[in-house]
């Protein structure tokens, strides 16, 4: 999933190799054990 998001950003010219992007995701609200996630991902040359 992360790879697909970066691929889409690169295709639209929004991210370039060597940069970093922040991916955020929220799980279901009021779900027991649910959490929010934030990841910092490096954009590679692939």
C-alpha positions as CSV (number, residue, x, y, z in Angstrom):
1,X,0.0,0.0,0.0
2,X,2.8,2.5,0.9
3,X,4.6,1.7,-2.4
4,X,1.4,2.4,-4.4
5,X,0.9,5.7,-2.7
6,X,4.4,6.8,-3.4
7,X,4.1,5.6,-7.0
8,X,1.0,7.7,-7.5
9,X,2.6,10.8,-5.9
10,X,5.6,10.5,-8.2
11,X,3.4,10.0,-11.3
12,X,1.7,13.3,-10.5
13,X,4.9,15.1,-9.9
14,X,4.3,15.6,-6.2
15,X,7.3,13.6,-4.9
16,X,10.8,13.0,-6.3
17,X,13.5,10.5,-5.4
18,X,15.4,11.6,-2.3
19,X,12.4,13.4,-0.7
20,X,10.3,12.2,2.2
21,X,6.5,12.0,2.4
22,X,4.2,11.6,5.4
23,X,1.5,9.0,5.2
24,X,-1.3,9.2,7.7
25,X,-4.1,6.7,8.3
26,X,-6.9,6.6,10.7
27,X,-8.5,3.4,11.9
28,X,-12.2,3.0,12.8
29,X,-13.4,5.5,15.4
30,X,-14.6,4.0,18.8
31,X,-13.1,0.6,17.9
32,X,-11.4,-1.1,20.8
33,X,-7.6,-1.1,20.2
34,X,-7.9,1.2,17.2
35,X,-5.2,3.7,16.6
36,X,-4.1,6.4,14.2
37,X,-0.9,6.0,12.3
38,X,1.7,8.4,10.8
39,X,4.7,7.2,8.8
40,X,7.5,9.1,7.3
41,X,8.5,7.3,4.0
42,X,11.6,7.9,1.8
43,X,10.9,8.3,-1.9
44,X,13.3,6.0,-3.9
45,X,14.3,6.0,-7.5
46,X,12.2,3.0,-8.6
